[in-house]
Amino acid sequence: MKSTNNLKAFRDTSGFTQERVASFLSIERGTLSNYELGAREAPLPILIELSNLYGVDIADFYETDPEKVKDALICSFRVDDLTDEDLKDVANFKDIVKSYLKMNYIEHQ
């Protein structure tokens, strides 16, 4: 299942250029473009990094329900003028928050 449109939507909503995200991921901009266009499937390690950067679950990249995508887009994180190191710190923090929310959800089931 391709993750094409959602990868681009989360990047756009977060206010990042392809160049910025590609630099964060240490890949070529064209490679990221191929992932967003669906010409190539993004490998799991890239999807994990993107989910942390955008503050969403990997499943959101594959979501086909427009309302669920819209809800996830509303919650995405927007920032400007961050260094690559800042982006790594933000992604790590978001990963911690996602893990906490998942544990909290499981605990209250």
C-alpha angles and dihedrals in degrees: 000000000000123000095200111129096035095054090056093042093054092046092049093046090049089054096240127139121224088248092056095048093043090053090050090051093043091235134117118273089237091057091054089047090054090052092050093046093047094241087123131020113240113240118243096254090056091047090051091052091047093048089052093046094049095037095235137114119264087241088066089068089061098039114127099183104098092209093055091047090049091052091050091047091053090056096046118120120250124199140156136208100016125154121231088257090052089052091052090051092049091048091049091049092049090050089055091049092048091050092049092050091049092049090047091050092049092047092055096048 
